[in-house]
């Protein structure tokens, strides 16, 4: 699996959840995890429950994951992997001193929402987006939100990038470890 952190800010508008975005926009071929920091204003909403909601942030850390390893792709497996990614983020944030709680695929600090996330599948691949608010500013007025840098401004952008890299590498390691376990297990 390929990992790349984009240095330039990029608006997450939902188009990045489409199949082969990393190939068509970045030239990255194969399963990948791409991270960047940028605003969010989702216009192409995938989750039917969110169709009438605003999904936006002035600045967020974004993860886009794409897997090509199951054909046909599996929405169920995409959601399982999404939960792994969210749990790894929770673990990393705990090591950084954040007290978060997980409810499904969302992380909260107290009663304030820290993340947004979606998983989906197409004929060719499975996709995950995980967005982590960096600030409350720019998030919807009707949702109580929190940002990493609101809670710990001393973390700074270097700390946010470190979190992105650590979570991405932990995700890759976790999936590699699962593959190794599959290869050494006798099946009856």
Backbone as CSV, one residue per row, in Angstrom:
resi,resn,N_x,N_y,N_z,CA_x,CA_y,CA_z,C_x,C_y,C_z
1,UNK,0.851,-1.174,0.000,0.000,0.000,0.000,0.893,1.232,0.000
2,UNK,0.559,2.210,-0.814,1.348,3.430,-0.965,0.807,4.506,-0.023
3,UNK,1.723,5.201,0.684,1.325,6.334,1.513,1.963,7.599,0.961
4,UNK,1.161,8.663,0.873,1.695,9.958,0.483,0.953,11.061,1.228
5,UNK,1.726,12.015,1.764,1.137,13.205,2.373,1.307,14.350,1.390
6,UNK,0.202,15.007,1.046,0.242,16.134,0.126,0.575,17.400,0.906
7,UNK,1.581,18.119,0.452,2.016,19.337,1.149,1.084,20.517,0.889
8,UNK,0.513,20.580,-0.295,-0.357,21.706,-0.660,-1.772,21.491,-0.122
9,UNK,-2.388,22.557,0.398,-3.782,22.423,0.852,-4.700,22.033,-0.309
10,UNK,-5.716,21.250,0.006,-6.663,20.782,-0.995,-8.044,20.773,-0.361
11,UNK,-9.031,21.325,-1.045,-10.410,21.294,-0.570,-10.959,19.880,-0.728
12,UNK,-11.459,19.308,0.377,-12.182,18.048,0.274,-13.635,18.386,-0.008
13,UNK,-14.100,18.039,-1.216,-15.477,18.350,-1.614,-16.312,17.094,-1.856
14,UNK,-15.735,15.933,-1.586,-16.432,14.667,-1.801,-16.023,13.980,-3.086
15,UNK,-15.458,14.723,-4.039,-15.045,14.096,-5.298,-13.877,13.128,-5.080
16,UNK,-13.125,13.320,-4.017,-11.973,12.467,-3.742,-12.376,11.053,-3.317
17,UNK,-13.647,10.853,-2.984,-14.134,9.529,-2.599,-14.472,8.685,-3.831
18,UNK,-14.432,9.302,-5.007,-14.714,8.564,-6.236,-13.578,7.594,-6.555
19,UNK,-13.877,6.497,-7.256,-12.856,5.502,-7.582,-11.702,6.114,-8.384
20,UNK,-10.532,5.607,-8.135,-9.260,5.943,-8.797,-8.921,7.438,-8.776
21,UNK,-9.380,8.152,-7.756,-9.028,9.563,-7.617,-7.513,9.742,-7.511
22,UNK,-6.858,8.905,-6.711,-5.407,9.055,-6.529,-4.667,8.850,-7.847
23,UNK,-5.141,7.959,-8.684,-4.516,7.743,-9.986,-4.803,8.913,-10.919
24,UNK,-6.060,9.295,-11.020,-6.421,10.337,-11.987,-5.892,11.715,-11.601
25,UNK,-5.812,12.014,-10.305,-5.379,13.346,-9.877,-3.915,13.422,-9.458
26,UNK,-3.365,12.287,-8.963,-2.013,12.321,-8.401,-1.042,11.376,-9.098
27,UNK,-1.563,10.525,-9.987,-0.699,9.557,-10.664,-0.285,8.392,-9.779
28,UNK,-1.004,8.164,-8.681,-0.682,7.073,-7.758,-1.518,5.864,-8.133
29,UNK,-0.835,4.799,-8.539,-1.511,3.591,-9.026,-1.484,2.519,-7.947
30,UNK,-2.649,1.967,-7.649,-2.740,0.886,-6.676,-3.360,1.340,-5.373
31,UNK,-3.437,0.418,-4.427,-4.001,0.718,-3.114,-3.162,1.798,-2.445
32,UNK,-3.852,2.763,-1.817,-3.115,3.899,-1.266,-3.838,4.516,-0.082
33,UNK,-3.065,5.261,0.694,-3.601,6.125,1.730,-2.937,7.483,1.523
34,UNK,-3.775,8.484,1.281,-3.310,9.843,0.985,-3.806,10.743,2.107
35,UNK,-2.917,11.601,2.621,-3.311,12.553,3.653,-2.967,13.963,3.204
36,UNK,-3.719,14.927,3.725,-3.422,16.343,3.495,-4.221,17.174,4.491
37,UNK,-3.866,18.435,4.560,-4.570,19.389,5.403,-5.244,20.396,4.484
38,UNK,-6.516,20.651,4.729,-7.238,21.609,3.898,-8.676,21.759,4.356
39,UNK,-9.398,22.680,3.742,-10.802,22.880,4.101,-11.679,21.723,3.619
40,UNK,-12.909,21.716,4.085,-13.866,20.690,3.676,-15.215,21.357,3.419
41,UNK,-15.786,21.066,2.281,-17.130,21.510,1.937,-17.697,20.467,0.984
42,UNK,-18.363,19.479,1.566,-18.789,18.305,0.800,-20.046,18.637,0.002
43,UNK,-19.937,18.497,-1.301,-21.072,18.714,-2.213,-21.621,17.385,-2.722
44,UNK,-20.741,16.397,-2.845,-21.113,15.074,-3.355,-21.243,14.134,-2.161
45,UNK,-22.434,14.109,-1.535,-22.648,13.353,-0.301,-23.050,11.920,-0.639
46,UNK,-22.351,10.968,-0.032,-22.540,9.545,-0.296,-23.534,8.914,0.680
47,UNK,-23.552,9.393,1.928,-24.383,8.814,2.982,-25.803,9.384,2.894
48,UNK,-26.790,8.525,2.650,-28.174,8.968,2.505,-28.681,9.710,3.739
49,UNK,-28.211,9.333,4.937,-28.652,10.013,6.155,-28.136,11.448,6.227
50,UNK,-27.090,11.775,5.466,-26.467,13.102,5.533,-26.858,14.021,4.379
51,UNK,-27.781,13.605,3.528,-28.089,14.373,2.315,-28.496,15.816,2.591
52,UNK,-29.180,16.070,3.700,-29.640,17.422,3.998,-28.733,18.157,4.982
53,UNK,-27.584,17.580,5.294,-26.683,18.181,6.271,-25.543,18.928,5.594
54,UNK,-24.998,19.892,6.312,-23.762,20.547,5.884,-22.601,19.750,6.458
55,UNK,-21.670,19.380,5.602,-20.451,18.717,6.061,-19.312,19.607,5.601
56,UNK,-18.772,20.370,6.576,-17.755,21.339,6.202,-16.844,21.628,7.391
57,UNK,-15.680,22.166,7.063,-14.718,22.600,8.069,-13.804,23.626,7.418
58,UNK,-13.385,24.585,8.207,-12.444,25.568,7.697,-11.082,24.966,7.440
59,UNK,-10.691,24.016,8.295,-9.409,23.340,8.132,-9.487,21.980,8.814
60,UNK,-9.091,20.949,8.090,-9.155,19.587,8.609,-7.975,18.783,8.087
61,UNK,-7.663,17.721,8.818,-6.724,16.706,8.355,-7.559,15.651,7.651
62,UNK,-7.180,15.323,6.418,-7.947,14.367,5.617,-7.142,13.099,5.349
63,UNK,-7.835,11.971,5.410,-7.305,10.671,4.992,-8.219,10.160,3.883
64,UNK,-7.637,9.766,2.756,-8.383,9.058,1.711,-7.673,7.724,1.512
65,UNK,-8.414,6.644,1.701,-7.881,5.299,1.548,-8.600,4.641,0.386
66,UNK,-7.836,3.947,-0.460,-8.452,3.176,-1.546,-7.800,1.805,-1.600
67,UNK,-8.646,0.783,-1.676,-8.192,-0.613,-1.762,-8.710,-1.248,-3.042
68,UNK,-7.822,-1.966,-3.718,-8.188,-2.702,-4.932,-8.051,-4.217,-4.736
69,UNK,-7.946,-4.685,-3.498,-7.566,-6.072,-3.246,-8.713,-7.073,-3.214
70,UNK,-9.945,-6.643,-3.296,-11.098,-7.550,-3.307,-11.926,-7.272,-4.548
71,UNK,-12.152,-8.293,-5.343,-12.980,-8.137,-6.536,-14.060,-9.210,-6.521
72,UNK,-15.328,-8.890,-6.497,-15.826,-7.518,-6.469,-15.541,-6.887,-5.109
73,UNK,-15.488,-5.571,-5.078,-15.218,-4.877,-3.826,-16.387,-5.076,-2.866
74,UNK,-16.100,-4.897,-1.577,-17.087,-5.190,-0.541,-17.331,-3.952,0.321
75,UNK,-18.558,-3.495,0.356,-18.907,-2.371,1.213,-18.718,-2.755,2.679
76,UNK,-19.058,-3.990,3.026,-18.890,-4.474,4.407,-17.417,-4.398,4.820
77,UNK,-16.529,-4.883,3.972,-15.097,-4.839,4.275,-14.599,-3.395,4.342
78,UNK,-15.118,-2.534,3.484,-14.732,-1.118,3.515,-15.084,-0.513,4.873
79,UNK,-16.272,-0.829,5.394,-16.658,-0.297,6.698,-15.832,-0.899,7.836
80,UNK,-15.476,-2.174,7.732,-14.592,-2.767,8.741,-13.247,-2.042,8.748
81,UNK,-12.707,-1.787,7.574,-11.423,-1.093,7.480,-11.535,0.351,7.965
82,UNK,-12.667,0.976,7.702,-12.886,2.341,8.196,-12.801,2.359,9.720
83,UNK,-13.429,1.387,10.365,-13.394,1.331,11.837,-11.971,1.110,12.335
84,UNK,-11.193,0.286,11.634,-9.785,0.095,12.010,-9.053,1.431,11.943
85,UNK,-9.254,2.180,10.854,-8.596,3.475,10.691,-8.987,4.434,11.814
86,UNK,-10.263,4.500,12.140,-10.739,5.394,13.197,-10.151,4.977,14.543
87,UNK,-10.098,3.671,14.825,-9.539,3.201,16.097,-8.042,3.500,16.188
88,UNK,-7.339,3.391,15.075,-5.917,3.730,15.073,-5.714,5.227,15.301
89,UNK,-6.589,6.059,14.743,-6.525,7.494,15.010,-6.773,7.751,16.493
90,UNK,-7.773,7.093,17.062,-8.071,7.259,18.494,-6.858,6.883,19.334
91,UNK,-6.208,5.788,18.980,-5.017,5.325,19.695,-3.885,6.355,19.599
92,UNK,-3.656,6.882,18.402,-2.601,7.874,18.201,-2.916,9.151,18.976
93,UNK,-4.161,9.598,18.946,-4.532,10.810,19.674,-4.376,10.622,21.181
94,UNK,-4.650,9.427,21.656,-4.452,9.128,23.077,-2.977,9.289,23.447
95,UNK,-2.083,8.821,22.578,-0.644,8.964,22.837,-0.217,10.436,22.809
96,UNK,-1.002,11.273,22.115,-0.720,12.713,22.063,-1.407,13.473,23.204
97,UNK,-2.109,12.743,24.089,-2.735,13.366,25.246,-4.178,13.789,25.062
98,UNK,-4.804,13.395,23.954,-6.212,13.711,23.728,-7.084,12.628,24.360
99,UNK,-8.136,13.041,25.054,-9.085,12.113,25.643,-10.303,12.044,24.727
100,UNK,-10.309,11.084,23.817,-11.402,10.951,22.857,-12.246,9.732,23.192
101,UNK,-13.465,9.759,22.700,-14.316,8.565,22.767,-14.825,8.303,21.355
102,UNK,-15.040,7.024,21.079,-15.509,6.623,19.756,-16.963,6.209,19.844
103,UNK,-17.750,6.658,18.877,-19.121,6.209,18.704,-19.239,5.815,17.239
104,UNK,-19.184,4.517,16.971,-19.197,4.037,15.587,-17.957,4.499,14.856
105,UNK,-18.158,5.286,13.786,-17.009,5.745,13.001,-16.652,7.203,13.309
106,UNK,-17.162,7.731,14.419,-16.883,9.114,14.805,-16.117,9.173,16.111
107,UNK,-15.240,10.179,16.224,-14.537,10.461,17.473,-15.046,11.774,18.043
108,UNK,-15.118,11.811,19.367,-15.592,12.985,20.104,-14.594,13.320,21.196
109,UNK,-14.527,14.598,21.534,-13.865,15.050,22.752,-14.983,15.650,23.586
110,UNK,-15.271,15.006,24.713,-16.466,15.369,25.478,-17.684,15.082,24.616
111,UNK,-18.552,16.072,24.471,-19.739,15.882,23.626,-19.545,16.510,22.241
112,UNK,-18.347,17.009,21.968,-18.077,17.711,20.708,-17.486,16.773,19.666
113,UNK,-18.015,16.857,18.460,-17.617,15.974,17.361,-16.275,16.429,16.775
114,UNK,-15.341,15.492,16.678,-14.002,15.773,16.167,-13.834,15.353,14.715
115,UNK,-14.534,14.298,14.292,-14.289,13.708,12.974,-15.565,13.533,12.168
116,UNK,-15.375,13.370,10.862,-16.414,12.883,9.953,-15.779,11.759,9.145
117,UNK,-16.583,10.788,8.746,-16.017,9.677,8.002,-17.098,8.981,7.182
118,UNK,-16.663,8.395,6.080,-17.551,7.619,5.207,-16.740,6.507,4.549
119,UNK,-17.388,5.415,4.277,-16.795,4.331,3.486,-17.763,4.035,2.355
120,UNK,-17.212,3.629,1.222,-18.049,3.283,0.086,-17.299,2.272,-0.780
121,UNK,-17.997,1.719,-1.739,-17.387,0.735,-2.643,-17.923,0.958,-4.049
122,UNK,-17.065,0.689,-5.008,-17.446,0.741,-6.419,-17.147,-0.627,-7.019
123,UNK,-17.341,-0.755,-8.296,-17.014,-2.015,-8.959,-15.531,-2.332,-8.817
124,UNK,-14.686,-1.293,-8.838,-13.242,-1.522,-8.864,-12.543,-1.412,-7.523
125,UNK,-13.115,-0.670,-6.555,-12.354,-0.440,-5.327,-13.262,-0.106,-4.146
126,UNK,-12.630,-0.084,-2.965,-13.263,0.368,-1.730,-12.586,1.663,-1.323
127,UNK,-13.365,2.625,-0.825,-12.828,3.930,-0.455,-13.257,4.307,0.956
128,UNK,-12.379,5.061,1.624,-12.658,5.596,2.958,-12.199,7.044,2.971
129,UNK,-13.017,7.922,3.540,-12.574,9.273,3.874,-12.722,9.444,5.374
130,UNK,-11.693,9.984,6.002,-11.732,10.347,7.411,-11.224,11.775,7.512
131,UNK,-12.064,12.673,8.013,-11.687,14.069,8.206,-11.641,14.390,9.682
132,UNK,-10.572,15.077,10.113,-10.372,15.434,11.515,-10.337,16.958,11.609
133,UNK,-11.290,17.539,12.321,-11.320,18.990,12.468,-10.041,19.479,13.148
134,UNK,-9.465,20.537,12.607,-8.342,21.182,13.283,-8.825,22.357,14.113
135,UNK,-9.942,22.963,13.709,-10.543,24.101,14.414,-12.061,23.972,14.361
136,UNK,-12.732,24.591,15.307,-14.201,24.667,15.265,-14.653,25.581,14.126
137,UNK,-13.853,26.599,13.874,-14.191,27.606,12.871,-14.449,26.946,11.516
138,UNK,-15.571,27.327,10.915,-15.915,26.812,9.594,-16.735,25.541,9.606
139,UNK,-16.993,24.988,10.798,-17.835,23.791,10.881,-19.300,24.234,10.971
140,UNK,-20.243,23.326,10.723,-21.665,23.702,10.745,-22.094,24.282,12.097
141,UNK,-22.941,25.282,12.050,-23.425,25.945,13.272,-24.324,25.041,14.103
142,UNK,-24.975,24.063,13.463,-25.936,23.222,14.176,-25.320,21.963,14.780
143,UNK,-23.971,21.843,14.741,-23.284,20.679,15.307,-22.228,21.187,16.280
144,UNK,-22.209,20.605,17.475,-21.176,20.949,18.446,-19.886,20.246,18.018
145,UNK,-18.881,21.017,17.634,-17.638,20.447,17.110,-16.447,20.914,17.932
146,UNK,-15.334,20.252,17.708,-14.067,20.593,18.347,-12.963,20.334,17.341
147,UNK,-11.858,21.029,17.498,-10.711,20.822,16.624,-9.475,20.471,17.430
148,UNK,-8.585,19.695,16.823,-7.341,19.308,17.506,-6.572,20.526,17.990
149,UNK,-6.458,21.547,17.140,-5.657,22.721,17.496,-6.406,23.673,18.424
150,UNK,-7.726,23.523,18.540,-8.468,24.262,19.562,-8.097,23.717,20.939
151,UNK,-7.979,22.408,21.024,-7.675,21.734,22.287,-6.199,21.837,22.659
152,UNK,-5.324,21.714,21.660,-3.878,21.724,21.913,-3.172,22.541,20.841
153,UNK,-3.229,23.878,20.949,-2.589,24.711,19.929,-1.088,24.454,19.807
154,UNK,-0.474,24.010,20.903,0.963,23.736,20.886,1.335,22.573,19.968
155,UNK,0.362,21.764,19.581,0.610,20.655,18.658,1.139,21.192,17.333
156,UNK,0.557,22.278,16.849,1.000,22.910,15.609,0.808,22.008,14.394
157,UNK,1.090,22.565,13.226,0.919,21.815,11.974,1.902,20.657,11.869
158,UNK,3.099,20.821,12.399,4.057,19.708,12.365,3.518,18.515,13.145
159,UNK,2.869,18.789,14.269,2.273,17.714,15.057,1.116,17.046,14.334
160,UNK,0.329,17.838,13.620,-0.792,17.282,12.850,-0.259,16.367,11.741
161,UNK,0.785,16.805,11.051,1.384,15.979,9.990,1.976,14.709,10.586
162,UNK,2.590,14.815,11.768,3.145,13.628,12.440,2.026,12.635,12.761
163,UNK,0.888,13.143,13.246,-0.261,12.280,13.537,-0.725,11.586,12.261
164,UNK,-0.835,12.346,11.166,-1.270,11.769,9.883,-0.346,10.629,9.473
165,UNK,0.954,10.875,9.532,1.919,9.843,9.117,1.860,8.633,10.037
166,UNK,1.792,8.862,11.341,1.755,7.733,12.283,0.511,6.884,12.083
167,UNK,-0.636,7.516,11.865,-1.877,6.760,11.659,-1.818,6.005,10.339
168,UNK,-1.335,6.655,9.287,-1.239,5.988,7.983,-0.312,4.776,8.058
169,UNK,0.831,4.944,8.699,1.774,3.827,8.791,1.226,2.707,9.685
170,UNK,0.523,3.067,10.747,-0.094,2.053,11.609,-1.163,1.279,10.844
171,UNK,-1.920,1.972,9.998,-2.956,1.326,9.184,-2.322,0.330,8.214
172,UNK,-1.276,0.758,7.541,-0.572,-0.131,6.607,-0.025,-1.337,7.355
173,UNK,0.590,-1.093,8.506,1.150,-2.195,9.305,0.049,-3.159,9.748
174,UNK,-1.089,-2.620,10.173,-2.198,-3.465,10.633,-2.686,-4.382,9.513
175,UNK,-2.849,-3.843,8.315,-3.308,-4.664,7.189,-2.255,-5.679,6.775
176,UNK,-0.976,-5.283,6.803,0.106,-6.231,6.502,0.121,-7.367,7.519
177,UNK,-0.096,-7.030,8.778,-0.116,-8.034,9.843,-1.266,-9.022,9.643
178,UNK,-2.419,-8.520,9.218,-3.557,-9.402,8.930,-3.201,-10.351,7.790
179,UNK,-2.579,-9.819,6.736,-2.172,-10.665,5.600,-1.180,-11.737,6.038
180,UNK,-0.231,-11.370,6.890,0.734,-12.353,7.399,0.030,-13.439,8.194
181,UNK,-0.959,-13.065,9.015,-1.707,-14.047,9.790,-2.487,-14.991,8.874
182,UNK,-3.056,-14.446,7.815,-3.788,-15.280,6.863,-2.848,-16.300,6.234
183,UNK,-1.647,-15.873,5.889,-0.680,-16.746,5.206,-0.154,-17.865,6.090
184,UNK,-0.235,-17.726,7.400,0.336,-18.753,8.285,-0.730,-19.604,8.967
185,UNK,-1.976,-19.413,8.575,-3.066,-20.117,9.259,-3.565,-21.275,8.407
186,UNK,-3.630,-22.446,9.034,-4.220,-23.604,8.352,-5.725,-23.455,8.308
187,UNK,-6.310,-23.745,7.177,-7.760,-23.662,7.011,-8.301,-25.083,6.889
188,UNK,-9.384,-25.363,7.558,-9.989,-26.703,7.515,-11.259,-26.676,6.695
